[in-house]
Amino acid sequence: MTQQNDATHEQDMTLTNRQGHPITNNQNLRTVGNRGPATLENYDFLEKMSHFDRERVPERVVHARGAGAHGYFETYGVVGNEPISKYTRAKVFQDKGKKTPVFVRFSTVIHGGHSPETLRDPRGFAVKFYTEDGNWDLVGNNLKIFFIRDALKFPDMIHAFKPDPITNIQNVERFFDFCASSPETFHMVTFVYSPWGIPANYRMMQGSGVNTYKWVNSEGKAVLVKYHWEPLQGIKNLTQKEAEEIQQKNFNHATQDLYDAIERGDFPEWELHVQIMEDGSHPELDFDPLDDTKLWPNDQFPWYPVGKMVLNKNPEDYFAEVEQATFGTGVLVDGLDFSDDKMLQGRTFSYSDTQRHRVGANYLQLPINAPKKRVATNQHGGQMMYKRDLAPGQNPHINYEPSMLNGLKEATQAGKEYTPYIEGNLVRESIDRQSNTKQAGETYRNFEQWEREELLKNLIRDLSVCHEDIQNVMIALAQEADEEYGRLLKEGLHNAKKDSSASKPLGNINGDQAPQDAMNKGHDAEPY
């Protein structure tokens, strides 16, 4: 029933300010005469404009451009023919058919919040599970590996891939300067410069946890685990030419595709697969299982389907849900644990730290980030706090633990605690088994012919404008990976034109000609 206040004629749809004051004139400032000047006491204007000035939280340093959706995860309750409880006690995976609410954010990595979704770039694939034990965030990318294996290098990598600090334009020579100087990147470069570097949309791309995690069972025994999301819609990628043709028409195409599909009831689905390995260093392998630049061969470590995810609801407000959604690799529930993966351990600090900077100290009180279960903490204060996490009947004077005065108490351990044995000197060293190019060669040979041709075309186009030293290193890495790969790259660079600029997005076709084209094609106009 519509409520009405006789004094103000206020109704349910009456515009107010944040103080609850009804707005009677939203068209005009209060001025001296109708021509001005304005007066300082324009409270409604000041409130409206000062909030508008703050409508954007600081943009994510990486993964700024994103789209998201709500849905659910349904567990199969098994790993192969065995109950999943053999490997993990995490409740989210028990009891076949159980559904857990999720929110997923897809993203591009390097460029800003309104950059084209057709750019050559990894894609983020972050899933928040609202489990009965609290939130679990599975934060990953579409590609199953990464450029580097040590988190200390992450800021340098992103600086090299981001726009030049002087021109504010991405520069392919800066990209390849870092990659040639960091040979472990070569496998990822092979993927990114192939059609796999431009997924056709978010619905038809894979996802991966990238990092190595652990599962822990009720006896406190652990195994290493890798996560893989497989789209049941199939997988589609784009060539550079196709991507640029789409960008001419719509640079929001992937966001629109996801939104429109859900609106029409064509709900996208992914099956979650895991690879499992006994905990340990596995000296029999020619790579370290904790190395994020490596794939675990599926002939040695099979993929097991453990559940399915369905996205069936679009956000009601982009900012409140997609932009303010926060994820962290450290957000695990009982039965899930960290491995010693150096990238994972570095990310675990970085993600939560950046959320507190970007969204605020109380970002976990926002509905999109808050767990869908009871919360009781001794944390309080900080910007934008709007409630204390009190338990029913808790003594509000007691914001510490332990206490005998009706404060919060520790939980009982659900299963045997996982206690890995750790021994060794504290060192600053790379892992032993680096094998920087072997899997890149395998990936190259596994590509279809058109994918290999597209990879070489894109690499040659960008490397041709790079310093000769950079070219020589990249050729050597390609030769080490695969004879044909190296030979064709070397021949292509020898024959390539070298009169273009390095200031352009990765793989871009003749983008450096655009400023001159704009001047040549521009139509003269007289001043007015």
Solvent accessible surface area in square Angstrom, and as a share of the most:
residue,aa,sasa,rsa
1,M,229,1.02
2,T,81,0.47
3,Q,138,0.61
4,Q,103,0.46
5,N,75,0.38
6,D,122,0.63
7,A,93,0.72
8,T,69,0.40
9,H,132,0.59
10,E,53,0.24
11,Q,85,0.38
12,D,95,0.49
13,M,181,0.81
14,T,41,0.24
15,L,94,0.47
16,T,51,0.30
17,N,21,0.11
18,R,204,0.74
19,Q,111,0.49
20,G,43,0.41
21,H,91,0.40
22,P,43,0.27
23,I,28,0.14
24,T,137,0.80
25,N,85,0.44
26,N,69,0.35
27,Q,148,0.66
28,N,103,0.53
29,L,75,0.38
30,R,159,0.58
31,T,49,0.28
32,V,96,0.55
33,G,56,0.54
34,N,149,0.76
35,R,227,0.83
36,G,24,0.23
37,P,100,0.63
38,A,56,0.44
39,T,43,0.25
40,L,157,0.78
41,E,97,0.44
42,N,14,0.07
43,Y,92,0.35
44,D,62,0.32
45,F,77,0.32
46,L,80,0.40
47,E,61,0.27
48,K,119,0.50
49,M,80,0.36
50,S,44,0.28
51,H,92,0.41
52,F,121,0.50
53,D,98,0.51
54,R,171,0.63
55,E,62,0.28
56,R,174,0.63
57,V,31,0.18
58,P,66,0.41
59,E,94,0.42
60,R,26,0.10
61,V,101,0.58
62,V,26,0.15
63,H,33,0.15
64,A,6,0.04
65,R,14,0.05
66,G,1,0.01
67,A,4,0.03
68,G,6,0.06
69,A,0,0.00
70,H,38,0.17
71,G,11,0.11
72,Y,51,0.19
73,F,0,0.00
74,E,46,0.21
75,T,1,0.00
76,Y,58,0.22
77,G,13,0.12
78,V,58,0.33
79,V,3,0.02
80,G,35,0.33
81,N,158,0.81
82,E,60,0.27
83,P,81,0.51
84,I,1,0.01
85,S,58,0.37
86,K,106,0.45
87,Y,38,0.14
88,T,0,0.00
89,R,35,0.13
90,A,0,0.00
91,K,86,0.37
92,V,3,0.01
93,F,0,0.00
94,Q,33,0.14
95,D,101,0.52
96,K,168,0.71
97,G,34,0.32
98,K,53,0.22
99,K,118,0.50
100,T,8,0.05
101,P,58,0.36
102,V,2,0.01
103,F,0,0.00
104,V,0,0.00
105,R,8,0.03
106,F,0,0.00
107,S,3,0.02
108,T,3,0.02
109,V,14,0.08
110,I,7,0.04
111,H,27,0.12
112,G,32,0.30
113,G,21,0.20
114,H,150,0.67
115,S,15,0.10
116,P,30,0.19
117,E,2,0.01
118,T,3,0.02
119,L,24,0.12
120,R,6,0.02
121,D,4,0.02
122,P,7,0.05
123,R,4,0.01
124,G,3,0.02
125,F,2,0.01
126,A,11,0.08
127,V,0,0.00
128,K,3,0.01
129,F,0,0.00
130,Y,10,0.04
131,T,5,0.03
132,E,97,0.44
133,D,54,0.28
134,G,10,0.09
135,N,19,0.10
136,W,2,0.01
137,D,2,0.01
138,L,2,0.01
139,V,8,0.05
140,G,3,0.03
141,N,12,0.06
142,N,8,0.04
143,L,8,0.04
144,K,30,0.13
145,I,0,0.00
146,F,23,0.09
147,F,5,0.02
148,I,0,0.00
149,R,18,0.07
150,D,41,0.21
151,A,24,0.19
152,L,152,0.76
153,K,61,0.26
154,F,60,0.25
155,P,72,0.45
156,D,84,0.43
157,M,3,0.01
158,I,8,0.04
159,H,123,0.55
160,A,14,0.11
161,F,6,0.02
162,K,45,0.19
163,P,38,0.24
164,D,24,0.13
165,P,112,0.71
166,I,153,0.78
167,T,70,0.41
168,N,120,0.61
169,I,80,0.41
170,Q,9,0.04
171,N,22,0.11
172,V,0,0.00
173,E,58,0.26
174,R,63,0.23
175,F,1,0.01
176,F,0,0.00
177,D,73,0.38
178,F,27,0.11
179,C,0,0.00
180,A,11,0.08
181,S,83,0.53
182,S,5,0.03
183,P,51,0.32
184,E,14,0.06
185,T,1,0.00
186,F,1,0.01
187,H,4,0.02
188,M,0,0.00
189,V,0,0.00
190,T,0,0.00
191,F,29,0.12
192,V,1,0.00
193,Y,0,0.00
194,S,0,0.00
195,P,0,0.00
196,W,59,0.21
197,G,1,0.01
198,I,0,0.00
199,P,4,0.03
200,A,14,0.11
201,N,17,0.09
202,Y,2,0.01
203,R,26,0.09
204,M,25,0.11
205,M,4,0.02
206,Q,25,0.11
207,G,0,0.00
208,S,2,0.02
209,G,0,0.00
210,V,5,0.03
211,N,1,0.00
212,T,0,0.00
213,Y,3,0.01
214,K,10,0.04
215,W,0,0.00
216,V,4,0.02
217,N,14,0.07
218,S,57,0.37
219,E,100,0.45
220,G,13,0.13
221,K,140,0.59
222,A,19,0.14
223,V,24,0.14
224,L,2,0.01
225,V,0,0.00
226,K,6,0.03
227,Y,3,0.01
228,H,7,0.03
229,W,2,0.01
230,E,33,0.15
231,P,10,0.06
232,L,94,0.47
233,Q,49,0.22
234,G,33,0.32
235,I,67,0.34
236,K,114,0.48
237,N,32,0.16
238,L,19,0.10
239,T,24,0.14
240,Q,11,0.05
241,K,128,0.54
242,E,78,0.35
243,A,1,0.01
244,E,38,0.17
245,E,71,0.32
246,I,52,0.26
247,Q,67,0.30
248,Q,153,0.68
249,K,177,0.75
250,N,45,0.23
251,F,84,0.35
252,N,53,0.27
253,H,27,0.12
254,A,3,0.02
255,T,39,0.23
256,Q,93,0.41
257,D,35,0.18
258,L,2,0.01
259,Y,104,0.39
260,D,55,0.29
261,A,0,0.00
262,I,8,0.04
263,E,109,0.49
264,R,150,0.55
265,G,42,0.41
266,D,65,0.34
267,F,84,0.35
268,P,1,0.00
269,E,48,0.22
270,W,0,0.00
271,E,34,0.15
272,L,0,0.00
273,H,26,0.12
274,V,0,0.00
275,Q,3,0.01
276,I,27,0.14
277,M,4,0.02
278,E,132,0.59
279,D,65,0.34
280,G,38,0.37
281,S,70,0.45
282,H,29,0.13
283,P,112,0.70
284,E,123,0.55
285,L,13,0.07
286,D,67,0.35
287,F,6,0.02
288,D,21,0.11
289,P,0,0.00
290,L,42,0.21
291,D,3,0.01
292,D,1,0.01
293,T,2,0.01
294,K,5,0.02
295,L,51,0.25
296,W,11,0.04
297,P,41,0.26
298,N,93,0.47
299,D,122,0.63
300,Q,98,0.44
301,F,24,0.10
302,P,62,0.39
303,W,69,0.24
304,Y,70,0.27
305,P,52,0.33
306,V,0,0.00
307,G,0,0.00
308,K,53,0.23
309,M,0,0.00
310,V,8,0.05
311,L,0,0.00
312,N,56,0.29
313,K,88,0.37
314,N,14,0.07
315,P,26,0.16
316,E,147,0.66
317,D,74,0.38
318,Y,106,0.40
319,F,64,0.27
320,A,44,0.34
321,E,24,0.11
322,V,1,0.00
323,E,24,0.11
324,Q,27,0.12
325,A,0,0.00
326,T,3,0.02
327,F,14,0.06
328,G,1,0.01
329,T,0,0.00
330,G,25,0.24
331,V,47,0.27
332,L,36,0.18
333,V,13,0.07
334,D,53,0.27
335,G,4,0.04
336,L,11,0.06
337,D,41,0.21
338,F,72,0.30
339,S,1,0.01
340,D,79,0.41
341,D,0,0.00
342,K,71,0.30
343,M,4,0.02
344,L,0,0.00
345,Q,92,0.41
346,G,25,0.24
347,R,32,0.12
348,T,38,0.22
349,F,146,0.61
350,S,49,0.32
351,Y,41,0.16
352,S,25,0.16
353,D,69,0.36
354,T,48,0.28
355,Q,10,0.05
356,R,122,0.44
357,H,133,0.60
358,R,8,0.03
359,V,25,0.15
360,G,8,0.08
361,A,58,0.45
362,N,25,0.13
363,Y,16,0.06
364,L,87,0.43
365,Q,19,0.08
366,L,41,0.20
367,P,110,0.69
368,I,10,0.05
369,N,0,0.00
370,A,27,0.21
371,P,34,0.21
372,K,124,0.53
373,K,78,0.33
374,R,156,0.57
375,V,63,0.36
376,A,28,0.22
377,T,42,0.24
378,N,44,0.23
379,Q,143,0.63
380,H,99,0.44
381,G,33,0.32
382,G,51,0.49
383,Q,135,0.60
384,M,153,0.68
385,M,61,0.27
386,Y,129,0.49
387,K,107,0.45
388,R,79,0.29
389,D,22,0.12
390,L,71,0.35
391,A,19,0.15
392,P,133,0.84
393,G,67,0.65
394,Q,18,0.08
395,N,38,0.19
396,P,69,0.44
397,H,152,0.68
398,I,9,0.05
399,N,59,0.30
400,Y,109,0.42
401,E,75,0.34
402,P,112,0.70
403,S,18,0.11
404,M,188,0.84
405,L,110,0.55
406,N,91,0.47
407,G,8,0.08
408,L,29,0.14
409,K,140,0.59
410,E,144,0.65
411,A,100,0.77
412,T,129,0.75
413,Q,99,0.44
414,A,81,0.63
415,G,14,0.14
416,K,139,0.59
417,E,111,0.50
418,Y,37,0.14
419,T,107,0.62
420,P,64,0.40
421,Y,183,0.69
422,I,135,0.69
423,E,146,0.65
424,G,68,0.66
425,N,133,0.68
426,L,187,0.93
427,V,93,0.53
428,R,243,0.89
429,E,120,0.54
430,S,71,0.45
431,I,35,0.18
432,D,134,0.69
433,R,58,0.21
434,Q,58,0.26
435,S,40,0.26
436,N,32,0.16
437,T,6,0.04
438,K,102,0.43
439,Q,17,0.08
440,A,0,0.00
441,G,0,0.00
442,E,66,0.30
443,T,9,0.05
444,Y,3,0.01
445,R,126,0.46
446,N,124,0.64
447,F,12,0.05
448,E,108,0.48
449,Q,100,0.45
450,W,108,0.38
451,E,15,0.07
452,R,44,0.16
453,E,92,0.41
454,E,12,0.05
455,L,0,0.00
456,L,15,0.08
457,K,110,0.47
458,N,0,0.00
459,L,1,0.00
460,I,32,0.16
461,R,48,0.18
462,D,0,0.00
463,L,0,0.00
464,S,7,0.04
465,V,25,0.14
466,C,9,0.06
467,H,105,0.47
468,E,118,0.53
469,D,91,0.47
470,I,16,0.08
471,Q,19,0.09
472,N,77,0.40
473,V,60,0.34
474,M,2,0.01
475,I,19,0.10
476,A,54,0.42
477,L,17,0.09
478,A,0,0.00
479,Q,84,0.37
480,E,121,0.54
481,A,8,0.07
482,D,17,0.09
483,E,115,0.51
484,E,64,0.29
485,Y,0,0.00
486,G,0,0.00
487,R,102,0.37
488,L,60,0.30
489,L,0,0.00
490,K,111,0.47
491,E,81,0.36
492,G,16,0.16
493,L,6,0.03
494,H,150,0.67
495,N,116,0.60
496,A,24,0.19
497,K,166,0.70
498,K,116,0.49
499,D,123,0.64
500,S,45,0.29
501,S,45,0.29
502,A,16,0.12
503,S,36,0.23
504,K,6,0.02
505,P,40,0.25
506,L,11,0.05
507,G,0,0.00
508,N,25,0.13
509,I,54,0.28
510,N,85,0.43
511,G,24,0.23
512,D,38,0.20
513,Q,91,0.41
514,A,56,0.44
515,P,99,0.62
516,Q,92,0.41
517,D,56,0.29
518,A,69,0.53
519,M,139,0.62
520,N,101,0.52
521,K,150,0.64
522,G,47,0.45
523,H,174,0.78
524,D,152,0.79
525,A,94,0.73
526,E,152,0.68
527,P,126,0.79
528,Y,259,0.99
